[in-house]
C-alpha cells in the first residue's frame, strides 16, 4: 500500500519521464531535419579546435601571412618564439644583475 506522498512522487516521476521523452524526441527530430552541411561544419570546428588546443598566443609578434624564403609558417613561428624567449631571458638576467 502506497501513501499519498509516495503516489504523488511516482506521478511526478512519470510526468518527468514523459517530459524527458518528449524533449529527446524533439531533439532527434531537429537533428534529422538539420541540413547535413551544418553537421559537417560542426565536426570540422571540433577537429580544428582539437588541432589548436595546445597553441600558444604571444602578443606583439606579427602573424606570418606569407612564406618568406620558402620557410614554413611553423618554422617562422618557432623563430619568433625563440626570439621572444631569448629577449625575456636577457631582460631577466639584466634585472637580476642590477639588484646586486
N, C-alpha and C positions, 0 to 999 in steps of 0.2 A: 504494500500500500504506500503510495507516494503522498507526501504532504503537498499542500497547495504551493509552498515555496519551491519545492522540487519540480512540480508540474510547470510552474511559471518559468523556472530556469530552463527546463527542457524545451519549452515552447520558444523561448528566446534563442536557444541554441539552434533549433530547427529554422527559425527565421533568419538567423545569421548565416547558416549553411546555404539557405535558398538565395540570400543576397549575394554571397560569395560566388555561388554557381552562376548567377546571372552576370556578375561582373566578369568572370572568366569567359563566359560565352560572348560577351560584348567585346572583350579584348581579342579573342580568337577571330571574331568576325572582322574587326578592324584590321588585323594583320593579314587576313585573307584578301580583303579589299584594298590593301595598301599596294601602290604600284611597286613593281619589282625593283625599279631603279633606286627607290628610296632605301630599300633593304641593302642593296649593293653599296650605296653611299655610306650607310651606317657601318657596314663591315669594313669598308676602305678607311673610314675615320678611325675605327678601333685599331686596325693594323698600323696606321700611321702613328697613332699615339703610342702604341707598343714600341715602334721603332725609335721614337724620340724620347722615351721615358727617362733615359739617362743623360740627355743632353745638358750641357752647361751653357748658361747665358752670361756673357760678360758685357757689361755696358761700356760704351765709349769706344768699342772696337767696330770699325765699319764692316758690314756684311760683304762678303766676296760675291760680287754679282757676275763676274766673268772669270774665265780661266786665264791666268797670267802665266806666261812662259810654259804653257802646256801642263801646268800643275793641276792636280785635282783639288776640289774645294776642301776636302779633308786635310790635305797637306797644308793648304793655306791657313785653315783653322788651327791646326797644330802649331804652326809657326806663330800665329797671333797669340795663342795661349802661352807658349813658351816665352814670348817677349813680355807679356804681362806679368807672368810669374817671376821672370828674371828681374824686372824692374821693381817688383814688390820686395824681392829678397834683398836687392841693393838698398832700397829705402829702409827696410828693417835693420839691416846691418849698420847703416849710417846712423839711424836713430839710437841703436844700442851703443854705438861707439861715442856718440855725443853726450851720453849720460855720464861717462867716466871722467 
